Amino acid sequence: QVQLVESGGGLVQAGGSLRLSCAASGRIFMSDVMGWYRQAPGKQRELVATITSGGTTNYADSVKGRFTISRDNAKNTAYLQMNSLKPEDTAVYYCNRRRTIMTGGNYWGQGTQVTVSS
């Protein structure tokens, strides 16, 4: 009922920047919390950043000061601006949308590869 389509992943050199986008469609609600997660090979999926409908953000310590999450509710799109990229940031990045009202639900995008060369 909710579809998330990611774009913007790719290959970048250390110190560079990349901007990820996540377009949502289907049965969506403005109250949904949107977020970005990532998973490196052999590691658990970890939270990168989240943003509430009111604009409250939360970041993993490893990306604070470098990454910025934002959302455009009119376009049903979330963004992740990634600056000063490090090789440690290499992972598959997943868009997430969590339902906060009684309907419930937790939805994921297909994932997009981000590779940072040293």
Buried (B, 14 or more C-beta within 10 A) or exposed (E): EBBBBBBBBEEBEBEEEBEBBBBBEEEBBEEBBBBBBBBEEEEEBEBBBBBBBEEEBBBBEEBEEBBBBBBEBEEBBBBBBBBEBBEEBBBBBBBBBBBEEEEEBEBBBEBBEBBBEE
